[in-house]
């Protein structure tokens, strides 16, 4: 069925200018037995280009008005930059079969009613679907073959198209695919950010964060809003985990602050003691992110073996057990000068190392290769685990400061 669909439907699609769609005539007696035509228009990019060009023209005129003219005044035609030529808008026509489109409740109601699209005419009816041609192709692949495959760049469009056409199963399968593809891209991105952290300077952090967000394959802000709109719990959880694993690239952006404010506004008659669902989820996955890094390194196994050896030694000399074994710290030794809040530190939680003094000769501008581990704020860490502990605390502090800035309590 899939091979027939690709040979007789996808290969027969027609791309023509939008102004000429109404002139298209397809007889009902055709070789692929299509009885309906679906139309999807390309996004309007010409108007955006024209708006940008007009804005540049206004900026040019305002800059010229502020200056004293020297020499002869140029003519308007020679001074005004010419607009780029506009290409005609394109539309894609897909031949389809009503029997397959009935899997959509939208088309099922349309074809069983007295609408014009349900009438039998000499030429095939053309139905316009308000989505991009790529998204409509994904929908047709699902309706004909029950397969869902698309890149992350089409994730939000496919979700909106599935909701518009009332295809609930497509929304569910699309959410599964999005979370699977997105989770596969998180760990490589994390490793890449760790490698770049060695040479990154603190004064270029904001610019680098914006560049990282622009390079992402998915618009996570639009995706989580789609999850809220369609009430897809899987998408909300995926988006929170995605943000937690890339929080250093998003935490300082105004779009992230707007998203947190929207999440807080979703609670009706919100009280000061109410939590913010998005922030709670990000905190949970943030702790999971750094906890898994310790587990992947095998540190937990080393600590377990150390505990077993210690218990064996303590069994031979029982008088030393109570003196050496910690009560609630699971292998952590007491320091002679514990810092503030040290009694609350448990295994797996981050340790704030921001107050620790650096060795002389080290700083933000140091290029000493003997200290390759740097925290998010540029300080030198003794090893990878100390750096991760500091980064975890830095991100939590930034979240708290963001909530204070927004006037929210969570």
LINDABEL-V139137 format. One record per helix or strand of 2 or more residues. SS is the DSSP state (@ for helix, = for strand). FROM is the first residue (numbers start at 1). TO is the last residue. If there is no record, write none. Layout:
ss:SS from:FROM to:TO
ss:SS from:FROM to:TO
This chain:
ss:@ from:2 to:10
ss:= from:14 to:17
ss:@ from:18 to:23
ss:= from:36 to:41
ss:@ from:46 to:65
ss:@ from:76 to:79
ss:= from:90 to:96
ss:@ from:98 to:101
ss:@ from:105 to:111
ss:@ from:116 to:118
ss:= from:126 to:128
ss:@ from:133 to:145
ss:@ from:152 to:164
ss:@ from:168 to:196
ss:@ from:202 to:214
ss:@ from:220 to:230
ss:@ from:233 to:245
ss:@ from:247 to:250
ss:@ from:254 to:265
ss:@ from:277 to:296
ss:@ from:299 to:316
ss:@ from:318 to:324
ss:@ from:342 to:344
ss:@ from:384 to:406
